[in-house]
Amino acid sequence: MRHLFSLILYLTFFGYSYSQATVSGYYITKINDSITTQIKIPKSIFGTVDFSKFLFKVEVNDGPNETKKLKPEDIKSFGFMYDEKAYQFFSKPTITENNLRFLEPLIIGKKTSLYQFQTVNQNGAPLGTFFTFEKSDGTYLFLNTGIGNLEKYRSTLKDFYKDNQKLQELIDTKFQLKKNLKIDITEIVQAANKS
């Protein structure tokens, strides 16, 4: 039994070490310099890609023996290609304006941008989503799927867009079903950018 446990432990660590792939990418410094780098793709102990680990940090390799961990406070954004898909993460606040995390953009707009991060369990199944809305004037709104009351989404977004009557009317028609939450939020931000 002890040998079986040791074998499982060894294979787990071997799999984790093996799963640390790097890809070509870049990051943008606080003074807008673009740095070409190699980015480590985080994976779970089961070997599956786990981008939720980018929430707090990204590991980069700028040259021989120059591996460093960058936090959301250190850079503006980073990006890379993985499995023929482009990924980009931005340092943005979530929950409060002082709580920076690396978030994925859903919509980058002239008037409002929408960012998200998903929390996942140890098997990679989604637990919830946090949304950050950013107006072009630098004001933020934070929502998450943990809010149980759909009326709360409606009233919070109406307050955020209180200066736009058409959006107020659109918001009144949304948030009928919790399963449509992301669709409703996306439609509202798209409408905000068209108005």
Disulfide bonds with the S-S distance in Angstrom:
none
